Amino acid sequence: MISSYIALGSNLDEPLTHIIAGLQGLHQLPDTTIEAVSGLYSTPPLGPEGQQNYLNAVAQINTTHPPLALLDALQSIEQQQGRKRLVRWGPRTLDLDILLYGNQVINHERLVVPHAEMNNRSFVLLPLADIAKDLVLPSGTTVRQLATNIDKTGITLLPTNLITLMKTAQEQ
């Protein structure tokens, strides 16, 4: 099993519902367990103007899926939630990104790990710090160091327990 960190984001069509569906999709992946889930953050959009704020979180999973198979599984979960890739950094129903895959550095045409922009994105670093602040990245820097120095303007931690919401949704 390899420990991997997955970013979840949504800002369309009831974003909380999509985040929970993303977690359920991770939970249902064969040979994969969810080990931890961050708090839920409301964050300003990065892309084109006129978008709603995003909801963002990070999940730590353990999986036997190789990196590209995991990427394919995540993209399948996104598609089940109606994800359409029309505009770069545009609004989306669900975005699932592999941030880290063990301590591997991957430079493939379909996948770059650690995630190429992770160190510059507060909507990734703050949730990641919730569950792995002392994690040492392949660069030798800790998540805590990066999260401490990142701009937190416009970001709000919401009083939401995603694990509880995911379990409640599964029971229904």
C-alpha positions in Angstrom: 0.0 0.0 0.0 1.2 3.5 -0.9 0.1 6.6 1.0 -1.3 9.2 -1.4 -2.8 12.6 -0.8 -5.8 13.7 -3.0 -7.1 17.3 -3.3 -10.8 17.7 -3.7 -12.4 20.8 -5.0 -15.8 22.0 -6.3 -17.7 25.2 -7.0 -20.7 24.2 -9.2 -24.1 22.6 -8.5 -24.1 22.1 -4.7 -20.3 21.8 -4.2 -20.6 20.1 -0.8 -22.6 17.3 -2.4 -19.8 16.8 -5.0 -17.0 16.8 -2.4 -18.9 14.1 -0.4 -19.4 12.1 -3.6 -15.7 12.4 -4.3 -14.9 11.0 -0.8 -17.4 8.2 -1.4 -15.8 7.4 -4.7 -12.4 7.2 -3.0 -13.9 5.0 -0.3 -15.3 2.7 -2.9 -12.1 2.2 -4.8 -10.9 -1.4 -4.6 -7.7 -1.9 -2.6 -7.9 1.7 -1.2 -8.7 3.0 2.3 -9.2 6.6 3.4 -6.8 7.3 6.3 -7.6 10.9 7.0 -9.7 13.8 5.7 -9.0 17.5 6.3 -11.3 20.2 7.3 -13.5 21.8 4.6 -12.4 25.2 3.3 -14.1 27.9 1.4 -11.6 29.5 -1.0 -11.7 32.2 -3.7 -11.5 30.9 -7.3 -8.1 30.9 -9.0 -9.3 31.0 -12.6 -11.6 33.2 -14.8 -13.6 35.9 -13.0 -17.2 35.5 -12.1 -16.8 32.1 -10.5 -18.3 31.1 -7.1 -15.9 30.3 -4.2 -14.7 26.8 -4.1 -15.0 24.2 -1.4 -11.6 22.4 -0.9 -10.4 19.5 1.2 -7.6 16.9 1.1 -7.8 13.2 1.8 -5.0 10.8 2.6 -5.5 7.4 1.2 -3.6 4.1 1.2 -3.8 2.3 -2.1 -2.3 -0.4 -4.2 -3.2 1.4 -7.5 -0.2 2.5 -9.5 -0.1 6.3 -10.1 -1.7 6.3 -13.6 -4.3 3.8 -12.6 -5.2 6.0 -9.6 -5.4 9.0 -11.9 -7.8 7.1 -14.2 -9.9 6.1 -11.2 -10.0 9.7 -10.0 -11.0 11.0 -13.5 -13.8 8.4 -13.6 -15.1 9.7 -10.2 -15.0 13.2 -11.6 -16.9 12.2 -14.7 -19.6 10.5 -12.6 -20.1 13.9 -11.0 -20.6 15.6 -14.4 -17.1 17.0 -14.7 -16.5 18.8 -18.0 -13.1 20.2 -18.9 -14.1 23.3 -20.9 -12.0 26.1 -19.5 -8.6 25.9 -17.8 -9.1 26.7 -14.1 -12.8 27.2 -14.8 -15.7 26.2 -12.6 -16.1 22.5 -12.0 -18.4 20.0 -10.3 -15.5 18.0 -8.9 -11.8 18.2 -9.2 -9.6 15.4 -7.8 -5.9 15.8 -8.0 -3.1 13.6 -6.9 -0.9 15.8 -4.7 1.6 13.2 -3.5 2.1 9.5 -4.2 4.4 8.1 -1.5 7.6 10.0 -1.7 7.8 9.5 -5.5 8.6 12.2 -8.0 6.7 11.5 -11.2 7.1 13.5 -14.4 4.7 11.9 -16.9 2.8 13.6 -19.7 -0.4 12.9 -17.9 0.7 13.2 -14.3 3.2 15.4 -12.3 3.8 14.5 -8.7 4.3 16.3 -6.4 1.5 18.3 -7.9 3.2 21.1 -10.0 1.4 24.0 -8.3 0.9 22.5 -4.8 3.5 24.8 -3.1 1.8 27.9 -4.4 -1.8 27.1 -3.6 -3.2 27.9 -0.1 -6.4 25.9 -1.0 -4.2 22.8 -1.1 -1.6 23.5 1.5 -4.0 24.5 4.3 -6.2 21.3 4.1 -3.0 19.2 3.6 -1.5 20.8 6.8 -4.7 19.7 8.7 -3.8 16.1 8.2 0.0 16.0 7.4 1.7 19.2 8.7 4.9 17.4 9.5 5.1 15.5 6.2 8.4 16.0 4.5 8.0 16.6 0.8 10.5 15.3 -1.8 12.0 18.8 -1.9 12.9 18.4 1.8 10.4 21.1 2.9 7.6 20.2 5.3 4.0 21.0 4.6 4.0 23.1 7.8 6.8 25.3 6.5 4.9 25.9 3.2 1.5 26.4 4.9 2.8 28.9 7.4 4.1 31.2 4.7 1.3 31.0 2.2 -1.2 33.8 1.7 -4.5 32.9 3.4 -6.5 35.8 2.1 -10.2 35.0 1.6 -9.9 31.4 2.9 -12.3 30.2 5.6 -12.3 26.9 7.5 -15.9 25.8 7.6 -17.4 24.0 10.7 -18.1 20.8 8.7 -17.0 17.3 9.4 -16.6 15.6 6.1 -16.2 12.1 7.5 -19.5 12.4 9.4 -21.2 13.7 6.3 -19.8 10.9 4.1 -20.9 8.2 6.5 -24.4 9.8 6.8 -24.7 9.9 3.0 -23.7 6.2 2.8 -26.4 5.2 5.2 -29.1 6.8 3.1 
